[in-house]
Amino acid sequence: MYIKKNFTFSDVMYFSGGHILWLTAWASIVTIGFEFFHSPDFKVSWLPISVIGTAVAFYLGFKNNSAYDRLWEARKIWGAIINSSRMWGANVRGFVGNQFTEDEVGQEELHSIHQKLIYRHIAWLYTLRSQLLIPTPWEHINQSKHIRKATKKRMKRFGQGLSNLDGITEKELEAYLSPDEVKRLIEYKNTATQIIDQQTQDLKNLRKLNLIDDFRHMELQKLLNDFYTHQGKCERIKKFPLPRQYGSMSFVFVGIFIFLLPLGMVSEFHDINAHWGPWLSIPFTVLIGWVYLMMELVGDYSENPFESLANDIPMLALSRVIEIDLKQMLGEEAPPPVEAVNGVLM
């Protein structure tokens, strides 16, 4: 997540500067051809091009709105995960106790039970984050060689490569789960799902020991069901793309418009009674083409909120916020918050 108020000029150029080069080259080729090789009777009317541009703008607006909806929904889901996680920590400490036991359990053992349930939840957070970062076929890292190479560079400067994040999930699992549990759970295809299931089994055992009653058992299980719901919502966004008939056709429409744009621009500027008139079409063509390309790119890089890029939901930072809260509930020393690097919070 980019946290600065505005993108710097260098950031914008890094993201789109290469497109300005080929836009300038295309506009220059058309202008040179028009000036030196065209027939005096040849002129492309601006009216049909403007109609195409208007249609493309509406289409891009629809795509960008849809991409923003996916991004904002993902953020709301993680906000719900934060709230439910705090409830889980507070309820575990408040519900699991000696209220209903005949033989009281020692405070150290109770603390160990609380710690086990809360630690396992922290492990679930980092596991879910790790699973959501697995690339899908439609994400940029799995596209053509040129796009894949550019995406890796962007990840290094504005994404997961900003800091030493590799292997963080494995470290957290080893810190918050027993070695036997790590070895067993990591073998599942959906480890996050199995971690919650293990929580369910532990609650069942606590009920047998009368460390919770039926009501508290149901309340804690309800929170686990909420975690399943949150996880399922994240997986829905991750595993179902913005429909490709909308996501990819906008790129085709922008390409058609930019191909026609200099033909109409140079014809319009040729009507200026000056020898430099047609040449003035080049910067205007580049500017208009760049605006349309940026609209396309903004939507394209916003539709996948779990892609290890700067526009992502900051799952690592949010997981750390929850980890801090839960560890402080246990009276333990908490790790420091995740800091932004290069204006990006991961």
C-alpha positions as CSV (number, residue, x, y, z in Angstrom):
1,M,0.0,0.0,0.0
2,Y,1.4,3.3,-1.1
3,I,1.1,5.7,1.9
4,K,2.5,9.0,0.7
5,K,0.0,11.7,-0.2
6,N,1.1,11.9,-3.8
7,F,3.3,9.9,-6.2
8,T,6.6,11.7,-7.0
9,F,7.5,12.6,-10.6
10,S,10.2,9.9,-10.5
11,D,7.7,7.3,-9.3
12,V,5.3,8.1,-12.2
13,M,8.1,8.1,-14.7
14,Y,9.4,4.7,-13.4
15,F,5.9,3.3,-13.8
16,S,5.0,4.8,-17.2
17,G,8.1,6.4,-18.7
18,G,8.7,3.6,-21.1
19,H,5.3,4.2,-22.6
20,I,6.1,7.8,-23.3
21,L,9.0,6.8,-25.5
22,W,7.0,4.6,-27.9
23,L,4.1,7.1,-27.9
24,T,6.5,9.8,-29.0
25,A,8.0,7.5,-31.6
26,W,4.5,6.6,-33.0
27,A,3.3,10.2,-33.1
28,S,6.6,11.3,-34.8
29,I,6.3,8.6,-37.5
30,V,2.8,9.6,-38.3
31,T,3.7,13.3,-38.4
32,I,6.7,12.8,-40.6
33,G,4.7,10.6,-43.0
34,F,1.9,13.2,-43.1
35,E,4.2,16.1,-43.8
36,F,6.5,14.5,-46.4
37,F,4.6,11.7,-48.0
38,H,0.8,12.3,-47.7
39,S,-1.6,13.3,-50.5
40,P,-2.9,16.8,-50.2
41,D,-6.4,15.4,-50.3
42,F,-5.7,12.9,-47.4
43,K,-7.2,13.9,-44.1
44,V,-8.6,11.9,-41.2
45,S,-11.6,13.4,-39.5
46,W,-11.3,14.0,-35.8
47,L,-15.0,13.2,-35.2
48,P,-14.9,9.3,-35.4
49,I,-11.7,9.3,-33.3
50,S,-13.3,11.4,-30.6
51,V,-16.3,9.1,-30.5
52,I,-14.0,6.1,-30.1
53,G,-12.1,8.0,-27.3
54,T,-15.3,8.8,-25.5
55,A,-16.4,5.1,-25.6
56,V,-13.0,3.9,-24.4
57,A,-13.1,6.4,-21.5
58,F,-16.4,5.1,-20.4
59,Y,-15.2,1.5,-20.6
60,L,-12.0,2.3,-18.7
61,G,-14.2,4.0,-16.0
62,F,-16.2,0.9,-15.6
63,K,-13.1,-1.3,-15.4
64,N,-11.4,1.0,-12.8
65,N,-14.5,1.1,-10.7
66,S,-14.7,-2.7,-10.7
67,A,-11.0,-2.9,-9.8
68,Y,-11.4,-0.4,-7.0
69,D,-14.3,-2.5,-5.6
70,R,-12.1,-5.6,-5.5
71,L,-9.4,-3.6,-3.7
72,W,-11.7,-2.0,-1.2
73,E,-13.5,-5.2,-0.5
74,A,-10.2,-6.9,0.3
75,R,-9.3,-4.1,2.7
76,K,-12.7,-4.4,4.4
77,I,-12.2,-8.2,4.8
78,W,-8.8,-7.6,6.5
79,G,-10.4,-5.0,8.7
80,A,-12.9,-7.6,9.8
81,I,-10.0,-10.1,10.4
82,I,-8.5,-7.5,12.8
83,N,-11.7,-7.1,14.7
84,S,-12.4,-10.8,14.9
85,S,-8.8,-11.6,16.0
86,R,-9.0,-9.1,18.9
87,M,-12.3,-10.8,19.9
88,W,-10.7,-14.2,19.7
89,G,-7.8,-13.1,22.0
90,A,-10.1,-11.4,24.6
91,N,-12.6,-14.3,24.6
92,V,-10.0,-17.0,24.9
93,R,-8.6,-15.3,28.0
94,G,-12.0,-14.5,29.4
95,F,-13.8,-17.8,28.6
96,V,-11.3,-20.5,29.2
97,G,-10.9,-20.9,33.0
98,N,-11.9,-22.7,36.1
99,Q,-15.5,-21.4,36.3
100,F,-17.0,-24.9,35.6
101,T,-14.3,-27.3,36.6
102,E,-14.4,-29.5,39.8
103,D,-10.6,-29.7,40.0
104,E,-9.1,-26.3,39.3
105,V,-6.3,-26.0,36.8
106,G,-3.2,-24.1,37.8
107,Q,-2.7,-20.5,36.4
108,E,0.4,-21.5,34.6
109,E,-1.5,-24.3,32.7
110,L,-4.3,-21.9,31.9
111,H,-1.9,-19.4,30.6
112,S,-0.3,-22.1,28.5
113,I,-3.7,-23.0,27.0
114,H,-4.5,-19.4,26.3
115,Q,-1.1,-19.0,24.7
116,K,-1.5,-22.1,22.5
117,L,-4.8,-20.9,21.1
118,I,-3.7,-17.4,20.5
119,Y,-0.3,-18.4,19.1
120,R,-2.0,-20.7,16.7
121,H,-4.2,-17.9,15.5
122,I,-1.2,-15.7,14.8
123,A,0.3,-18.6,12.8
124,W,-3.0,-18.7,10.8
125,L,-2.7,-15.0,9.9
126,Y,0.8,-15.4,8.4
127,T,-0.2,-18.6,6.7
128,L,-3.3,-17.0,5.1
129,R,-1.1,-14.1,3.9
130,S,1.4,-16.5,2.4
131,Q,-1.3,-18.5,0.6
132,L,-2.8,-15.3,-0.8
133,L,0.5,-14.3,-2.3
134,I,0.8,-17.4,-4.4
135,P,0.7,-16.1,-8.0
136,T,-2.3,-16.9,-10.2
137,P,-2.2,-17.3,-14.0
138,W,-3.7,-13.9,-14.7
139,E,-1.4,-11.9,-12.5
140,H,1.5,-9.9,-14.0
141,I,4.3,-12.2,-12.7
142,N,2.9,-15.0,-14.9
143,Q,2.6,-13.0,-18.2
144,S,5.0,-12.6,-21.1
145,K,8.7,-12.4,-20.6
146,H,8.8,-8.6,-20.9
147,I,5.9,-8.1,-18.4
148,R,7.3,-10.7,-16.0
149,K,10.7,-9.0,-16.0
150,A,9.1,-5.5,-15.5
151,T,6.9,-6.9,-12.7
152,K,10.0,-8.4,-10.9
153,K,11.6,-5.0,-11.0
154,R,8.5,-3.3,-9.6
155,M,8.4,-5.9,-6.8
156,K,11.9,-5.1,-5.9
157,R,11.4,-1.4,-5.8
158,F,7.7,-1.1,-4.8
159,G,6.7,-4.5,-3.6
160,Q,7.6,-7.6,-1.7
161,G,11.3,-7.2,-2.4
162,L,11.6,-3.9,-0.5
163,S,12.7,-5.7,2.7
164,N,13.7,-9.2,3.8
165,L,10.3,-10.7,3.7
166,D,11.2,-14.1,2.2
167,G,10.6,-17.0,4.5
168,I,8.7,-14.9,7.1
169,T,5.8,-17.3,7.1
170,E,8.0,-20.3,7.9
171,K,9.6,-18.3,10.7
172,E,6.3,-17.4,12.2
173,L,5.0,-20.9,12.0
174,E,8.0,-22.2,13.8
175,A,7.7,-19.5,16.5
176,Y,4.0,-20.1,17.1
177,L,3.4,-23.8,16.5
178,S,5.1,-26.9,18.0
179,P,7.5,-28.7,15.7
180,D,5.2,-31.7,15.3
181,E,2.2,-29.4,14.5
182,V,4.3,-27.5,11.9
183,K,5.4,-30.7,10.2
184,R,1.9,-32.0,10.1
185,L,0.0,-28.9,9.0
186,I,2.5,-27.7,6.4
187,E,1.8,-30.9,4.4
188,Y,-1.9,-29.9,3.7
189,K,-2.8,-28.1,0.5
190,N,-4.7,-25.4,2.4
191,T,-2.7,-25.1,5.7
192,A,-4.7,-22.1,6.9
193,T,-8.0,-24.1,6.8
194,Q,-6.4,-26.9,8.8
195,I,-5.1,-24.6,11.4
196,I,-8.6,-23.4,12.1
197,D,-9.8,-27.0,12.2
198,Q,-7.1,-27.7,14.8
199,Q,-8.4,-24.8,16.9
200,T,-11.9,-26.5,16.7
201,Q,-10.5,-29.8,17.9
202,D,-8.8,-28.0,20.9
203,L,-12.1,-26.3,21.8
204,K,-13.8,-29.7,21.8
205,N,-11.2,-31.0,24.2
206,L,-11.5,-28.0,26.5
207,R,-15.3,-28.6,26.6
208,K,-14.7,-32.2,27.7
209,L,-12.4,-30.9,30.5
210,N,-15.2,-28.4,31.5
211,L,-12.7,-25.5,31.0
212,I,-15.5,-23.9,28.9
213,D,-19.3,-24.5,29.0
214,D,-21.6,-25.0,26.1
215,F,-22.4,-21.3,25.6
216,R,-18.7,-20.3,25.7
217,H,-17.8,-23.2,23.4
218,M,-20.4,-22.0,20.8
219,E,-19.2,-18.4,21.1
220,L,-15.6,-19.3,20.5
221,Q,-16.6,-21.7,17.6
222,K,-18.6,-18.8,16.1
223,L,-15.4,-16.8,15.9
224,L,-13.6,-19.6,14.2
225,N,-16.5,-19.8,11.7
226,D,-16.0,-16.1,11.1
227,F,-12.3,-16.7,10.3
228,Y,-13.4,-19.3,7.8
229,T,-15.8,-16.7,6.3
230,H,-13.0,-14.1,6.1
231,Q,-10.6,-16.6,4.6
232,G,-13.2,-17.7,2.0
233,K,-13.8,-14.1,1.0
234,C,-10.1,-13.4,0.4
235,E,-9.8,-16.6,-1.6
236,R,-12.8,-15.6,-3.7
237,I,-11.0,-12.4,-4.7
238,K,-7.7,-14.2,-5.2
239,K,-8.9,-17.1,-7.2
240,F,-11.6,-15.4,-9.3
241,P,-10.2,-12.6,-11.5
242,L,-11.9,-9.5,-12.8
243,P,-13.7,-11.2,-15.8
244,R,-11.2,-11.2,-18.6
245,Q,-13.7,-9.9,-21.2
246,Y,-13.6,-6.7,-19.2
247,G,-10.0,-6.8,-17.9
248,S,-8.3,-7.5,-21.3
249,M,-10.6,-5.9,-23.9
250,S,-10.0,-2.4,-22.4
251,F,-6.3,-2.9,-23.3
252,V,-7.4,-3.7,-26.9
253,F,-9.6,-0.6,-27.1
254,V,-6.9,1.7,-25.7
255,G,-4.5,0.3,-28.3
256,I,-7.0,1.0,-31.2
257,F,-7.6,4.5,-29.9
258,I,-3.9,5.3,-29.6
259,F,-3.2,3.9,-33.0
260,L,-5.8,6.3,-34.6
261,L,-5.0,9.2,-32.3
262,P,-2.0,10.8,-34.2
263,L,-3.8,10.4,-37.5
264,G,-6.6,12.7,-36.3
265,M,-4.4,15.0,-34.3
266,V,-2.0,15.8,-37.2
267,S,-4.8,16.4,-39.5
268,E,-6.4,18.9,-37.1
269,F,-3.1,20.7,-36.4
270,H,-2.3,20.8,-40.1
271,D,-5.1,23.4,-40.4
272,I,-3.1,25.8,-38.4
273,N,-1.6,28.3,-40.9
274,A,2.0,27.8,-39.8
275,H,4.7,25.4,-40.9
276,W,5.2,24.2,-37.4
277,G,1.4,23.4,-36.9
278,P,1.6,19.6,-37.6
279,W,4.6,19.2,-35.4
280,L,2.6,20.6,-32.5
281,S,0.4,17.4,-32.7
282,I,3.3,15.3,-31.3
283,P,3.2,16.5,-27.7
284,F,-0.5,16.6,-27.6
285,T,-0.8,13.1,-29.0
286,V,1.7,11.9,-26.4
287,L,-0.1,13.6,-23.6
288,I,-3.6,12.3,-24.5
289,G,-2.2,8.8,-25.2
290,W,-0.4,8.8,-21.9
291,V,-3.5,9.8,-20.0
292,Y,-5.5,6.8,-21.5
293,L,-2.6,4.5,-20.9
294,M,-2.4,5.5,-17.2
295,M,-6.1,4.9,-16.8
296,E,-5.7,1.5,-18.2
297,L,-2.6,0.7,-16.0
298,V,-4.2,2.0,-12.8
299,G,-7.1,-0.4,-13.3
300,D,-4.8,-3.2,-14.4
301,Y,-2.6,-2.9,-11.3
302,S,-5.5,-2.5,-8.9
303,E,-7.7,-5.5,-9.8
304,N,-5.5,-8.0,-7.9
305,P,-5.1,-6.8,-4.3
306,F,-2.9,-9.8,-3.3
307,E,-0.1,-9.6,-5.8
308,S,3.0,-8.5,-3.9
309,L,3.0,-5.1,-5.4
310,A,2.7,-1.5,-4.1
311,N,-1.1,-1.4,-4.6
312,D,-1.7,-4.5,-2.5
313,I,-3.5,-4.7,0.8
314,P,-0.7,-4.4,3.5
315,M,-1.3,-7.9,4.9
316,L,2.1,-8.1,6.6
317,A,1.6,-4.8,8.4
318,L,-2.0,-5.8,9.4
319,S,-0.9,-9.2,10.6
320,R,1.8,-7.5,12.7
321,V,-0.8,-5.2,14.2
322,I,-2.9,-8.2,15.3
323,E,0.2,-10.0,16.6
324,I,1.1,-7.0,18.7
325,D,-2.3,-6.8,20.2
326,L,-2.6,-10.5,21.0
327,K,0.9,-10.8,22.5
328,Q,0.2,-7.8,24.7
329,M,-3.0,-9.4,25.9
330,L,-0.8,-12.3,27.0
331,G,1.4,-9.9,28.8
332,E,4.3,-10.7,26.5
333,E,6.8,-8.5,24.7
334,A,5.5,-7.6,21.3
335,P,7.5,-7.1,18.0
336,P,7.8,-3.7,16.5
337,P,5.2,-2.6,13.8
338,V,6.1,-3.0,10.2
339,E,7.5,0.2,8.8
340,A,6.9,1.5,5.2
341,V,9.9,1.4,2.8
342,N,10.1,3.8,-0.1
343,G,6.6,4.9,0.8
344,V,5.1,1.4,0.5
345,L,3.7,-0.5,3.4
346,M,3.6,-4.3,2.8
